Amino acid sequence: MIKLDISMALFFYLFFSVVFILIAWSFFDLGTKLKTFSSDERYIWHCSICAHTYVDSKGEEISTCPRCGSYNQKKKAESASVKV
């Protein structure tokens, strides 16, 4: 039989509880870190009324500015001239 006093049993209980919590925390935190934001230009909007720059990842052609509530439309990219 292993002799174990109350202070040592309390230490092991707290130690393994903290280790379990840290492992669970890192496991669930890793899942949220995998969903990172890409700085793709199609998600970055610039309001034409209040000049606020914001991110809207819905991928729509019209977006609502979170600051002033105005509607903004993405401008089509100017066709680049081809040099021959």
C-alpha positions as CSV (number, residue, x, y, z in Angstrom):
1,M,0.0,0.0,0.0
2,I,1.3,3.5,-0.8
3,K,1.2,5.9,2.0
4,L,-0.1,9.3,0.9
5,D,-0.8,12.2,3.3
6,I,-3.6,14.7,2.6
7,S,-1.2,17.5,1.4
8,M,0.4,15.3,-1.2
9,A,-3.1,14.1,-2.4
10,L,-4.3,17.7,-2.6
11,F,-1.1,18.6,-4.6
12,F,-1.7,15.7,-7.1
13,Y,-5.4,16.6,-7.5
14,L,-4.6,20.3,-8.2
15,F,-1.6,19.5,-10.4
16,F,-3.5,17.1,-12.7
17,S,-6.6,19.4,-12.8
18,V,-4.5,22.3,-14.0
19,V,-2.7,20.1,-16.5
20,F,-6.0,18.9,-17.9
21,I,-7.4,22.4,-18.1
22,L,-4.3,23.7,-20.0
23,I,-4.4,20.8,-22.4
24,A,-8.2,21.4,-23.1
25,W,-7.6,25.1,-23.4
26,S,-4.8,24.7,-25.9
27,F,-6.8,22.1,-27.9
28,F,-9.9,24.4,-28.2
29,D,-7.7,27.5,-28.7
30,L,-5.9,25.8,-31.6
31,G,-9.2,25.3,-33.4
32,T,-10.0,29.1,-33.3
33,K,-6.5,30.1,-34.4
34,L,-6.9,28.0,-37.6
35,K,-9.7,30.4,-38.7
36,T,-7.5,33.3,-39.5
37,F,-8.5,36.3,-41.5
38,S,-6.8,36.8,-44.9
39,S,-6.2,40.3,-46.0
40,D,-7.8,39.8,-49.4
41,E,-8.7,43.1,-51.0
42,R,-12.2,41.9,-51.9
43,Y,-13.1,42.0,-48.2
44,I,-11.7,45.4,-47.4
45,W,-14.2,48.2,-48.0
46,H,-13.8,52.0,-48.0
47,C,-16.9,54.1,-47.3
48,S,-17.5,56.9,-49.8
49,I,-19.5,59.0,-47.3
50,C,-17.5,58.9,-44.0
51,A,-14.2,57.5,-45.4
52,H,-14.2,54.7,-42.9
53,T,-12.3,51.5,-43.9
54,Y,-13.8,48.3,-42.7
55,V,-13.9,44.6,-43.4
56,D,-17.0,42.8,-44.8
57,S,-16.3,39.2,-45.6
58,K,-19.7,38.4,-47.0
59,G,-18.4,38.7,-50.6
60,E,-21.4,40.7,-51.8
61,E,-21.3,43.6,-54.3
62,I,-23.0,46.1,-51.9
63,S,-22.0,46.5,-48.3
64,T,-23.4,48.6,-45.4
65,C,-20.9,50.8,-43.6
66,P,-20.9,50.0,-39.9
67,R,-20.2,53.6,-38.9
68,C,-22.6,55.7,-40.9
69,G,-25.0,53.0,-42.3
70,S,-24.5,54.1,-46.0
71,Y,-24.4,51.6,-48.8
72,N,-21.2,51.1,-50.7
73,Q,-20.6,49.3,-53.9
74,K,-17.4,47.8,-55.1
75,K,-15.9,49.5,-58.1
76,K,-15.0,47.2,-61.0
77,A,-11.3,47.1,-61.6
78,E,-10.1,49.3,-64.4
79,S,-9.0,47.2,-67.4
80,A,-5.3,47.4,-67.7
81,S,-3.9,48.5,-71.0
82,V,-1.9,45.9,-72.7
83,K,1.4,47.1,-74.2
84,V,2.4,45.4,-77.4
